[in-house]
């Protein structure tokens, strides 16, 4: 990317399902103090370039959020349906950008995928309640508010940075905490990757889809924390998911929540 972007990405192809293979991310371009902040919500197959969100899916998404040290920053939708802009110029400091793809039932039968539970699609072979969340940090001017950066934002599955990623350098480790329903999620897999990484063991038969592949994976400790080794400059993404069976199988089979945190190193 030519512009400096801080992006939150979410989404990995699963179950060979085009309807569920899209990715979600949020781009927050770095700006100097005194200018409005532009926030792009991306959803599609071509991370990191955003594209217009299909009209029949707009209702799935909450408006983009931007949180500063003084609280929520007002945004208004402008231009393309994925673009938001702060209503006031940015003050110096740190900000969190947040994207949300709200819980949505997806069921599949012989005709494909639809936004339905098993109650509506009685012949479904599989049903998933899917949600995705993403978060990123941007700093305006020389601002660096670690108190804000490391404060959980109440996202159902959330990666909380324990250091300011803007200060990271290649060769260092990035401490993070994984939280689920407001509590540390212990002994749980977390992965990390960077833009352009491709797993050499994969054959990449997904055509033009570009999916996240893990360059690093480990489990959180007994405090729900882990250190992610940063071995190169670039555009990094840390990601995790949580799958929970749904007790009422007449409604749906399982719930899958995904979350990501993205940041630039050396850019």
BELNOR-V672192 format. One record per pair of residues at least 12 apart in sequence whose C-alpha atoms are under 6 Angstrom apart, sorted by sequence separation. I is the first residue (numbers start at 1). J is the second residue. D is the distance in whole Angstrom. If there is no record, write none. Layout:
# BELNOR-V672192
i;j;d
I;J;D
I;J;D
This chain:
# BELNOR-V672192
i;j;d
11;23;4
27;39;6
74;86;6
75;87;6
105;117;5
150;162;5
243;255;6
10;23;5
11;24;6
27;40;5
74;87;6
162;175;5
243;256;4
10;24;5
26;40;6
162;176;5
242;256;6
9;24;5
10;25;6
26;41;4
109;124;5
161;176;4
242;257;5
9;25;4
25;41;6
26;42;6
108;124;5
109;125;5
160;176;6
241;257;5
8;25;4
25;42;5
107;124;6
108;125;6
160;177;5
241;258;4
8;26;5
24;42;6
108;126;6
159;177;6
240;258;6
7;26;5
24;43;4
107;126;6
159;178;5
240;259;6
7;27;4
23;43;5
107;127;4
158;178;6
239;259;6
6;27;6
23;44;5
106;127;6
158;179;5
193;214;5
239;260;4
5;27;6
6;28;5
22;44;5
106;128;5
157;179;6
192;214;5
193;215;5
238;260;5
5;28;6
22;45;5
105;128;6
157;180;5
191;214;6
192;215;6
238;261;5
5;29;5
105;129;4
156;180;6
192;216;5
237;261;6
4;29;6
104;129;5
156;181;5
191;216;5
237;262;4
104;130;5
191;217;4
236;262;5
68;95;5
103;130;5
190;217;6
236;263;5
67;95;5
103;131;4
190;218;6
235;263;6
236;264;6
67;96;5
102;131;5
189;218;6
190;219;6
235;264;5
66;96;6
101;131;5
189;219;4
234;264;6
66;97;5
101;132;5
188;219;5
234;265;5
65;97;6
187;219;5
188;220;5
233;265;5
65;98;5
100;133;5
187;220;5
233;266;5
99;133;6
186;220;5
187;221;6
64;99;5
99;134;5
186;221;6
98;134;6
186;222;5
98;135;5
62;100;6
97;135;6
186;224;4
61;100;6
97;136;5
185;224;5
61;101;5
96;136;6
184;224;5
195;235;5
41;82;5
60;101;6
61;102;6
96;137;5
194;235;5
40;82;5
60;102;5
95;137;6
194;236;4
40;83;4
95;138;5
193;236;6
194;237;6
39;83;6
94;138;6
193;237;5
39;84;5
94;139;4
192;237;6
38;84;6
39;85;6
93;139;6
178;224;6
192;238;4
38;85;5
93;140;5
177;224;6
191;238;6
37;85;6
92;140;5
177;225;4
191;239;5
37;86;5
92;141;5
94;143;6
176;225;6
190;239;6
36;86;5
93;143;4
94;144;5
176;226;6
190;240;5
92;143;5
93;144;6
94;145;5
175;226;6
36;88;6
175;227;4
36;89;4
174;227;5
35;89;4
36;90;5
173;227;6
174;228;5
34;89;5
35;90;5
173;228;5
34;90;5
173;229;4
33;90;5
173;230;6
33;91;5
172;230;6
33;92;5
171;230;6
170;230;5
171;231;5
170;231;5
170;232;5
170;233;6
26;99;6
157;259;6
33;140;6
32;140;6
33;141;6
32;141;6
10;134;6
9;134;6
127;252;5
128;253;6
130;255;6
132;257;6
134;259;5
136;261;6
8;134;5
127;253;5
128;254;5
129;255;5
130;256;5
131;257;5
132;258;5
133;259;5
134;260;5
135;261;5
136;262;5
8;135;5
128;255;6
132;259;6
134;261;6
8;136;5
7;136;6
118;250;6
119;251;6
118;251;5
117;251;6
118;252;6
117;252;6
45;209;5
12;211;6
10;259;6
10;260;6
9;260;6
8;261;5
8;262;5
7;262;5
6;263;6
